[in-house]
Amino acid sequence: MKKLKNHVDELFKDIPDSQEKRAIKQEVLENLEEKVSDLMEFGKEEEDAINKAIVDFGDIEELKKELGMKQPVKKTHSKLNLMYSIWGSVLIIALFLFINVYYTPDNIWFVYPTFAILWWPLTMYFKWQRSK
């Protein structure tokens, strides 16, 4: 059962030490040990029962929220992505415009790929708005 204790210690390592943490940690360990015992009664080997109990337990994100641990702020780069898409689109459209004017000045065809290219910054704009 040392493997269970090590697993529980690893799960709770980021949480600051407190009386509540120790109580919940002990409760989780007891529940896992009980699950292992139940699985062993149904004929599983000890190692298999321990692994199944660990997998079935999952993660402790809800417990971390309950203990008041702050979740890491996920930094999005949506504004950077928007600027990249705008500059990239401008350069691609300028390339098409140059090719159109230089090679086929009588036909204006660069407008068609321009509409397709403009979807890129448009989608990045909506993603940026959603992340605000």
C-alpha positions as CSV (number, residue, x, y, z in Angstrom):
1,M,0.0,0.0,0.0
2,K,3.1,2.2,-0.1
3,K,2.4,2.8,-3.7
4,L,-1.0,4.3,-2.8
5,K,0.5,6.6,-0.2
6,N,3.2,7.8,-2.6
7,H,0.4,8.4,-5.2
8,V,-1.7,10.4,-2.8
9,D,1.4,12.4,-1.7
10,E,2.1,13.2,-5.3
11,L,-1.4,14.4,-5.9
12,F,-1.4,16.7,-2.9
13,K,2.2,18.1,-3.3
14,D,1.1,21.4,-4.8
15,I,-1.4,22.2,-2.1
16,P,-0.2,24.2,0.9
17,D,0.0,22.3,4.2
18,S,-3.0,22.7,6.5
19,Q,-5.2,20.6,8.8
20,E,-7.9,20.4,6.2
21,K,-5.4,19.1,3.6
22,R,-4.1,16.4,6.0
23,A,-7.7,15.3,6.8
24,I,-8.7,15.1,3.1
25,K,-5.5,13.3,2.2
26,Q,-6.1,10.7,4.9
27,E,-9.7,10.2,3.7
28,V,-8.6,9.8,0.1
29,L,-5.9,7.3,1.2
30,E,-8.4,5.3,3.2
31,N,-10.9,5.2,0.3
32,L,-8.2,4.0,-2.1
33,E,-7.1,1.3,0.4
34,E,-10.8,0.2,0.8
35,K,-11.2,0.0,-3.0
36,V,-8.1,-2.1,-3.3
37,S,-9.3,-4.4,-0.6
38,D,-12.7,-4.8,-2.4
39,L,-11.0,-5.5,-5.7
40,M,-8.7,-8.1,-4.1
41,E,-11.8,-9.8,-2.6
42,F,-13.2,-10.1,-6.1
43,G,-10.0,-12.0,-7.2
44,K,-7.7,-9.3,-8.5
45,E,-4.0,-9.4,-7.7
46,E,-2.8,-6.7,-5.3
47,E,-0.8,-4.8,-8.0
48,D,-3.7,-4.9,-10.5
49,A,-6.1,-3.7,-7.7
50,I,-3.8,-0.8,-6.8
51,N,-3.5,0.3,-10.4
52,K,-7.2,0.1,-11.0
53,A,-8.0,2.0,-7.8
54,I,-5.6,4.8,-8.9
55,V,-7.0,5.0,-12.4
56,D,-10.6,5.0,-11.2
57,F,-9.8,7.7,-8.7
58,G,-8.7,10.2,-11.4
59,D,-7.4,13.7,-10.6
60,I,-8.1,16.0,-7.7
61,E,-9.0,19.2,-9.4
62,E,-12.3,19.5,-7.5
63,L,-10.5,18.9,-4.2
64,K,-7.9,21.6,-5.1
65,K,-10.8,24.0,-5.7
66,E,-12.4,23.0,-2.4
67,L,-9.1,23.6,-0.5
68,G,-8.9,27.1,-2.1
69,M,-5.9,26.5,-4.2
70,K,-5.8,29.0,-7.1
71,Q,-5.9,27.5,-10.5
72,P,-3.1,28.7,-12.9
73,V,-4.3,31.4,-15.2
74,K,-4.2,30.2,-18.7
75,K,-2.6,33.0,-20.8
76,T,-4.0,33.2,-24.3
77,H,-2.2,34.7,-27.1
78,S,-5.3,35.6,-29.1
79,K,-4.3,39.2,-29.6
80,L,-0.9,38.1,-30.9
81,N,-2.6,35.6,-33.1
82,L,-4.9,38.3,-34.5
83,M,-2.0,40.6,-35.3
84,Y,-0.1,37.8,-36.9
85,S,-3.1,36.8,-39.1
86,I,-3.6,40.4,-40.1
87,W,0.0,41.0,-41.2
88,G,0.2,37.6,-42.8
89,S,-3.0,38.2,-44.8
90,V,-1.8,41.6,-45.9
91,L,1.5,40.1,-47.2
92,I,-0.2,37.3,-49.0
93,I,-2.8,39.7,-50.6
94,A,0.1,42.0,-51.6
95,L,1.8,39.1,-53.2
96,F,-1.3,38.1,-55.2
97,L,-1.8,41.8,-56.2
98,F,1.8,42.0,-57.4
99,I,1.5,38.7,-59.4
100,N,-1.8,39.9,-60.9
101,V,-0.5,43.3,-61.9
102,Y,2.9,42.0,-63.2
103,Y,1.9,39.0,-65.1
104,T,-1.8,39.5,-66.1
105,P,-2.6,43.2,-65.9
106,D,-5.7,42.8,-68.1
107,N,-7.4,40.3,-65.8
108,I,-8.2,41.2,-62.2
109,W,-8.2,37.9,-60.4
110,F,-6.4,38.6,-57.1
111,V,-9.8,39.6,-55.6
112,Y,-10.9,35.9,-55.4
113,P,-8.1,34.6,-53.3
114,T,-8.4,37.8,-51.2
115,F,-11.8,36.8,-50.0
116,A,-10.5,33.3,-49.0
117,I,-7.5,34.8,-47.2
118,L,-9.6,37.3,-45.2
119,W,-11.3,34.4,-43.3
120,W,-8.1,33.9,-41.4
121,P,-8.0,37.3,-39.6
122,L,-11.8,37.3,-39.3
123,T,-11.7,34.0,-37.3
124,M,-8.8,35.3,-35.2
125,Y,-10.8,38.5,-34.5
126,F,-13.7,36.5,-33.1
127,K,-11.4,34.3,-31.1
128,W,-9.8,37.4,-29.6
129,Q,-13.3,38.8,-28.8
130,R,-14.3,35.6,-27.1
131,S,-11.2,35.5,-24.9
132,K,-11.7,39.0,-23.5
